[in-house]
Each structure stands twice: as structure tokens, then as C-alpha cells.
Amino acid sequence: MKPKHPGRSGPRSLCAAEGVLVALRRCSLDEAFIDIVETAKRHNVAPLGLADALVAIAENDLPRHFDDDVIAAAHRAWGGLLGRLSSNTAPGFHLAGTAAGAEDEERQL
């Protein structure tokens, strides 16, 4: 998978994804990292691909180059949290395809 943004490397996406989870879950960076890795293992997807997808979803910028399994895993794991974020943002902001109450939602704020 080639990143849409050439300046965003795998490690940069991972750091950004950790930041997204820290903001959404109010957890530590270490907990966010573990969450990404465990979610990737649980869904049999690459952690860096999952991190890149999470950042793209948070940016509301889902390009077509993502694997469907990676996007589905991100939505199942964090869609509810991202959906709550969209209800607290400025008018016109929309996170397409988020699934509040998704089957894999295991985290609560």
C-alpha cells in the first residue's frame, strides 16, 4: 500500500494514529500503541496500514488505495469513537462510513 501523502511514512502515520487515539480515548501513548498493534493482530492486518487508515479516517480523507479489510478493522475498532468526535465538531465536518456501536467496539470514554 502506497501512502497517499508521500511525506507520511509508516512511522509518521503510526505516531499520528497514536495521537488520534490519545485524544479520543484519553489514554497514554503506550496504550495507544498497544491498541493499534493488538487491533491489527486481531483483524489480521498490518499495524502500519491500520495506523495510516485511522489517520485518513480522522482526517476525513479516505482514498481508494486502502485495503477493505484495513478500513473495516479501523471502523470496527474505533468507528464509534470517531463518530462521537464528528458530533462535537464544526458544522459541515463529516466522517463518512463511521459505525457507532460497531460490533468490535470495546472501548468506552
N, C-alpha and C positions, 0 to 999 in steps of 0.2 A: 504494500500500500504506500503510495507516494503522497506525502502531505500536501495539502492544497497550498499552504503558505510555506514557500521554500525556506524562510528563516526560522520556521518552527521545527526543530529537530525532535527526536524521540525524548531525550532528557528534558528539553524545554517543555514539551507537551505534558510530561509527567509532573513537572513542577507546577505547571498551570492547573492541571487536574487536581493535584493535591490542594492547591489554593481554593479551587471551587468547592471541594468537599469540606475544607476547614470552615469556609464561610457558611455553607449550607447546614452542616452538622454541628458546628461549634466544637470540633474535635481538634486534636493535635495533628501536626504534620505526619508524625509516625503512624498515628491511627488512620489517617487518610491514605498513606502509602499502603498499609496493610489491607485496607478496604479494597483498594484498586487491585492489588495482587490476588487477594482471595476471591474477589468477584470474577477476575479473569480466569482463574483456575476453575471455579465453579461452572463457568459457562464455556470453558474450553476455547478461549480466545487469547490473543497476545495482550499482555498488560499495557504495552506502549500504544497499541492500536486502540484499546479500550480508553486509555487516557486521552488520546487525540480525539476520539469520538465524544467523550464527555465535555471536553473544551469546546468542540464545534457545536454541540447541543446548547451549552451555556451561552455561546456567542450567537445562537440562533442562526447558524451558518453551516447547515448540513449539506456538503457537496455529495455528489453521486459516487465518489470513489470509495466510500466506506463499505465494508462487507456487511450484509444484512444481519449476520449473527452478532457482530460487534455493536451495531446500533441497537438491536433488540436487547442485548445484555445491559447496555447502559440505561436504556429506558426502564427495563425491569428493576434494575438495582436502584436507580436514582431519579426516575421519572416523577415520582410523587414529590420529592424534594424540589426538583426543578419546576414542577407545576405550581407549587406554593410560591416559589420565587416570582413567577410570572404574574401572580395575582397581587404582588406587592411592588410592581414596577410601574414605570411611567406609561400613560396611555399609548397604545399602538405597539407596545412591546409584546411579542408573542413567541412562545416556544412550541413550534409545530411538532405534533406527534407525541407529546408527553402523556404519560398514562398515570394519572393519580390513582393510588390504590392498586397498583400493578401487583401481580401475583408474587413477585420476588422482593417486594418492598419489605425490608427487615429493620429499617432504621426509623426511629421517631425523634422528632426535635424535642 
